[in-house]
Amino acid sequence: MGYASPMTSVITRFAPSPTGRLHLGHAYSALFAAEAAWRADGRFLLRIEDIDAGRCRPEFIAGIEEDLAWLGLLWERPMRRQSQHMDDYRAALDRLGRRGLLYPCFCTRADIVRQIGASAAAPHGPDGPLYPGLCRRLLPEEAARRQASGEPFALRLDMAQALAQAGPLVWRDLEAGEVLAEAGLFGDVVLARKDVPTSYHLAVTVDDALQGVTLVTRGRDLFAATHVHRLLQALLDLPVPQWHHHRLLTDESGRRLAKRDKAATIESLRRSGMTPAELRRMVGV
């Protein structure tokens, strides 16, 4: 399936996880997406990526809406919350399963670390050492028995089979141009777990298709992940948007702003007396 036509209305989205208050990096990303839609007389969506039930909090969802409204942003309602759409992700998994592209993986993190440590030259990908494929070699009867026993497992994509079925793929970034999809760099990625029927890779790919997103704007730290998303689009016969991976805001030391590093929040800046116009000038949008 081809890229979104230049005549197609531009639909962008901002998709934060409600695990804390938004910081300046979030403000830049939201403003960047909204500006791209506004310039094309398009649509701007807000999506809440709350599949991590252990870390997501309702008060942070309210905080996201409060911060974006203070910035002067308007988004279409109702906003999509991933936790309310697990059936969509199960349907996508079922489709991949019918194509023979998934297998259950019972390895713990310790199992994987031991196997990688025993390898003289463990291959590495964008996220670190690749999964060594221990459970890919399990007999179907053994895998089914372990699943039926209630043993925890993840569902991994058989990357070799997926690449063979999809064939060569490309995707387009508005800055980088046409990019050859190289999802194999990630190895057999996890697409779901027994207790959570989706992963970031699967959920955002399905969501963007269902919401009609035509331009995915996000930080350059997610550039490599797009290789996997383009492959999933091909396997699930989903429409292909364009992407624009924007620059990342950094602190004085050059480190990317992040919640875990206690980056200044929009809420704290607002309470200090900063105006929306001043914050926009600070982030350069």
C-alpha positions as CSV (number, residue, x, y, z in Angstrom):
1,M,0.0,0.0,0.0
2,G,1.4,3.4,-0.9
3,Y,2.0,6.6,1.1
4,A,-0.7,9.0,2.0
5,S,-1.4,11.2,-1.0
6,P,-0.2,14.9,-0.8
7,M,-3.9,15.7,-1.4
8,T,-4.9,13.8,1.7
9,S,-5.9,15.9,4.7
10,V,-2.9,16.0,7.1
11,I,-3.8,14.3,10.4
12,T,-1.2,14.4,13.1
13,R,-1.2,13.2,16.7
14,F,0.5,13.8,20.1
15,A,0.7,10.5,22.1
16,P,2.1,10.9,25.6
17,S,2.2,8.2,28.3
18,P,0.5,9.4,31.6
19,T,3.4,8.5,33.8
20,G,4.2,12.0,35.0
21,R,3.6,15.6,34.1
22,L,4.6,16.9,30.7
23,H,8.0,18.6,30.4
24,L,9.5,21.0,27.8
25,G,10.3,18.2,25.4
26,H,6.6,17.1,25.4
27,A,5.6,20.7,24.8
28,Y,7.8,21.0,21.8
29,S,6.5,17.7,20.4
30,A,2.9,18.6,20.9
31,L,3.3,22.1,19.4
32,F,5.3,20.6,16.4
33,A,2.5,18.1,15.6
34,A,-0.3,20.7,16.1
35,E,1.6,23.2,13.9
36,A,2.0,20.6,11.1
37,A,-1.7,20.0,11.1
38,W,-2.6,23.7,11.3
39,R,-0.3,24.7,8.3
40,A,-2.2,22.1,6.2
41,D,-5.6,23.0,7.5
42,G,-5.6,19.4,8.9
43,R,-6.5,17.7,12.1
44,F,-4.6,17.3,15.4
45,L,-5.3,14.3,17.7
46,L,-4.4,13.6,21.3
47,R,-3.9,9.9,22.2
48,I,-3.1,8.6,25.6
49,E,-0.7,5.6,25.5
50,D,-1.6,4.0,28.9
51,I,-0.9,0.3,28.3
52,D,1.5,0.3,31.2
53,A,-1.1,0.0,34.0
54,G,1.6,-0.1,36.7
55,R,3.0,3.3,35.9
56,C,0.1,5.2,34.4
57,R,-2.2,7.4,36.6
58,P,-5.5,9.1,35.9
59,E,-4.3,12.4,37.5
60,F,-1.5,12.6,34.9
61,I,-4.1,12.3,32.1
62,A,-5.9,15.2,33.5
63,G,-2.6,17.0,33.8
64,I,-1.8,16.4,30.1
65,E,-5.1,17.9,29.1
66,E,-4.6,20.9,31.4
67,D,-1.1,21.6,30.1
68,L,-2.1,21.3,26.4
69,A,-5.1,23.6,26.9
70,W,-2.8,26.1,28.7
71,L,-0.6,26.1,25.6
72,G,-3.6,27.0,23.5
73,L,-3.9,23.6,21.7
74,L,-7.2,22.2,20.5
75,W,-7.6,18.5,19.7
76,E,-10.4,16.4,18.4
77,R,-12.5,14.6,21.0
78,P,-12.9,12.0,22.2
79,M,-9.3,11.3,22.6
80,R,-8.2,7.7,22.3
81,R,-6.9,5.8,25.3
82,Q,-5.0,2.6,24.4
83,S,-6.2,0.8,27.6
84,Q,-9.8,1.0,26.3
85,H,-9.0,-0.7,22.9
86,M,-7.2,-3.9,23.7
87,D,-9.5,-5.8,21.4
88,D,-8.0,-4.0,18.5
89,Y,-4.5,-5.2,19.4
90,R,-5.7,-8.8,20.0
91,A,-7.3,-8.7,16.5
92,A,-3.9,-7.7,15.0
93,L,-2.1,-10.4,16.9
94,D,-4.6,-13.0,15.8
95,R,-4.0,-11.9,12.2
96,L,-0.2,-12.2,12.6
97,G,-0.7,-15.6,14.3
98,R,-2.7,-17.0,11.5
99,R,0.2,-16.1,9.2
100,G,2.6,-18.2,11.4
101,L,4.6,-15.1,12.4
102,L,4.3,-15.3,16.2
103,Y,5.8,-17.7,18.8
104,P,5.5,-17.8,22.6
105,C,8.7,-17.0,24.5
106,F,9.0,-18.2,28.1
107,C,12.5,-16.7,28.7
108,T,13.0,-14.5,31.7
109,R,15.4,-11.5,31.4
110,A,17.9,-13.6,33.4
111,D,17.7,-16.4,30.9
112,I,18.3,-14.0,28.0
113,V,21.3,-12.3,29.8
114,R,22.9,-15.7,30.5
115,Q,22.5,-16.8,26.9
116,I,23.9,-13.6,25.5
117,G,26.8,-13.8,28.0
118,A,27.6,-17.3,26.8
119,S,27.9,-16.0,23.2
120,A,31.2,-14.9,21.9
121,A,29.7,-12.4,19.5
122,A,26.1,-11.6,20.5
123,P,24.5,-9.4,17.8
124,H,23.3,-6.0,18.9
125,G,20.5,-3.8,17.6
126,P,19.2,-0.3,18.3
127,D,17.8,-1.5,21.7
128,G,20.9,-3.5,22.7
129,P,21.7,-7.2,22.4
130,L,19.2,-9.1,20.2
131,Y,17.1,-11.9,21.6
132,P,19.0,-15.2,20.8
133,G,16.0,-17.1,19.7
134,L,15.9,-19.8,22.5
135,C,12.1,-20.3,22.3
136,R,11.9,-20.1,18.5
137,R,13.2,-23.6,18.4
138,L,10.6,-25.1,20.8
139,L,8.3,-27.8,19.4
140,P,4.7,-26.5,19.0
141,E,3.4,-29.2,21.4
142,E,5.9,-28.1,24.1
143,A,5.0,-24.4,23.6
144,A,1.3,-25.2,23.8
145,R,1.8,-27.3,27.0
146,R,3.7,-24.5,28.7
147,Q,1.1,-21.9,27.7
148,A,-1.8,-24.1,29.0
149,S,0.0,-24.5,32.3
150,G,-0.2,-20.8,33.0
151,E,3.5,-20.1,32.6
152,P,4.2,-16.4,31.8
153,F,5.2,-15.7,28.2
154,A,5.7,-13.1,25.6
155,L,4.6,-13.2,22.0
156,R,7.6,-12.5,19.7
157,L,7.5,-11.8,16.0
158,D,9.5,-14.3,14.0
159,M,11.5,-11.7,12.2
160,A,13.0,-13.9,9.6
161,Q,9.6,-15.2,8.5
162,A,8.1,-11.7,8.7
163,L,10.8,-10.2,6.4
164,A,10.4,-13.1,4.0
165,Q,6.6,-12.5,3.7
166,A,6.8,-8.7,3.5
167,G,9.7,-8.4,1.1
168,P,11.6,-5.1,0.7
169,L,10.0,-2.1,2.2
170,V,10.7,1.6,2.4
171,W,9.2,4.5,4.3
172,R,9.4,8.3,3.9
173,D,10.6,10.9,6.5
174,L,10.1,14.5,5.5
175,E,13.7,15.3,6.5
176,A,15.6,12.1,5.7
177,G,13.7,11.3,2.5
178,E,13.1,7.7,1.5
179,V,14.4,5.2,4.0
180,L,15.0,1.5,3.4
181,A,13.1,-0.4,6.2
182,E,15.5,-2.6,8.2
183,A,13.3,-4.1,10.9
184,G,15.7,-7.1,11.1
185,L,18.0,-4.8,13.2
186,F,15.7,-5.4,16.1
187,G,15.5,-9.2,16.0
188,D,12.4,-11.0,17.2
189,V,10.7,-8.1,18.9
190,V,8.1,-8.7,21.6
191,L,4.6,-7.7,20.4
192,A,2.6,-8.7,23.5
193,R,2.8,-10.5,26.8
194,K,0.4,-12.9,28.6
195,D,-0.9,-10.1,30.9
196,V,-0.7,-7.2,28.4
197,P,-2.0,-8.0,24.9
198,T,0.1,-5.4,23.1
199,S,3.5,-3.6,23.0
200,Y,4.5,-0.1,22.0
201,H,5.4,-1.2,18.5
202,L,2.1,-3.0,17.8
203,A,-0.2,-0.5,19.6
204,V,1.1,2.7,17.9
205,T,1.0,1.0,14.5
206,V,-2.6,-0.1,14.9
207,D,-3.7,3.2,16.5
208,D,-2.2,5.3,13.8
209,A,-4.1,3.3,11.1
210,L,-7.4,3.3,12.9
211,Q,-7.2,7.0,13.6
212,G,-6.3,7.8,10.0
213,V,-3.0,9.5,10.9
214,T,-1.2,10.6,7.8
215,L,1.8,12.3,9.3
216,V,3.5,10.8,12.3
217,T,5.6,13.4,14.1
218,R,7.8,12.3,16.9
219,G,11.4,12.7,18.2
220,R,14.5,11.4,16.5
221,D,15.0,9.0,19.3
222,L,12.2,6.9,17.7
223,F,13.6,7.0,14.2
224,A,14.9,3.4,14.3
225,A,11.6,2.1,15.7
226,T,9.9,3.2,12.5
227,H,11.6,0.3,10.7
228,V,9.5,-2.1,12.8
229,H,6.3,-0.1,12.4
230,R,6.7,-0.1,8.6
231,L,7.0,-3.9,8.6
232,L,3.9,-4.3,10.8
233,Q,2.0,-2.1,8.5
234,A,2.9,-4.3,5.6
235,L,2.1,-7.5,7.4
236,L,-1.3,-6.2,8.6
237,D,-2.1,-4.5,5.3
238,L,-2.4,-1.1,6.9
239,P,-2.1,2.3,5.3
240,V,1.3,3.9,5.2
241,P,1.7,7.5,6.6
242,Q,4.7,9.7,6.3
243,W,6.9,10.5,9.2
244,H,8.7,13.6,10.5
245,H,11.2,12.9,13.3
246,H,11.9,16.2,14.9
247,R,14.9,17.4,16.9
248,L,15.1,16.6,20.6
249,L,15.3,19.2,23.3
250,T,18.3,18.8,25.6
251,D,19.5,20.3,28.9
252,E,22.7,22.3,29.4
253,S,24.8,19.2,29.3
254,G,23.3,18.0,26.0
255,R,21.2,15.3,27.6
256,R,17.7,14.7,26.3
257,L,15.0,16.0,28.5
258,A,13.2,13.1,30.3
259,K,10.8,12.5,33.1
260,R,13.2,10.2,34.9
261,D,15.7,13.1,35.1
262,K,13.2,15.5,36.7
263,A,13.1,17.8,33.6
264,A,11.2,21.0,34.3
265,T,7.5,20.4,33.9
266,I,5.0,22.6,32.1
267,E,3.1,22.8,35.3
268,S,6.0,24.1,37.3
269,L,6.9,26.7,34.6
270,R,3.3,27.9,34.5
271,R,3.2,28.2,38.3
272,S,6.4,30.2,38.2
273,G,4.6,32.9,36.1
274,M,5.7,31.9,32.6
275,T,3.2,32.6,29.8
276,P,2.4,30.2,26.9
277,A,4.0,32.7,24.5
278,E,7.2,32.7,26.6
279,L,7.3,28.9,26.7
280,R,6.8,28.7,22.9
281,R,9.7,31.0,22.4
282,M,11.8,28.9,24.8
283,V,11.2,25.7,22.8
284,G,11.4,27.5,19.4
285,V,7.9,26.8,18.0
